[in-house]
């Protein structure tokens, strides 16, 4: 009887050790996702445009929100979303800086 119990215990320990090694393997797969070089360049350009517009007090909230979305997408490794949101940042900051040259509108004259 003790030989059977010893054999069952050994088999259970071997089975459990196999499960432990399978759970340890996904830890390597949890590496931070990366984005393409083109997306990295677009994000860097968007950050520079954002900084420029902010320095000129011409930053639109839509550009700010798009930059946050681009950074969040970069953390997830979604290059397409990074590209799309970075383009929005660049477009909106260009429009915002251009808006600075518009004439002042006086009401009541």
HELIX and SHEET records of a PDB file:
HELIX    1   1 UNK A    2  UNK A   29  1                                  28    
HELIX    2   2 UNK A   37  UNK A   55  1                                  19    
HELIX    3   3 UNK A   61  UNK A   76  1                                  16    
HELIX    4   4 UNK A   79  UNK A   99  1                                  21    
END                                                                             
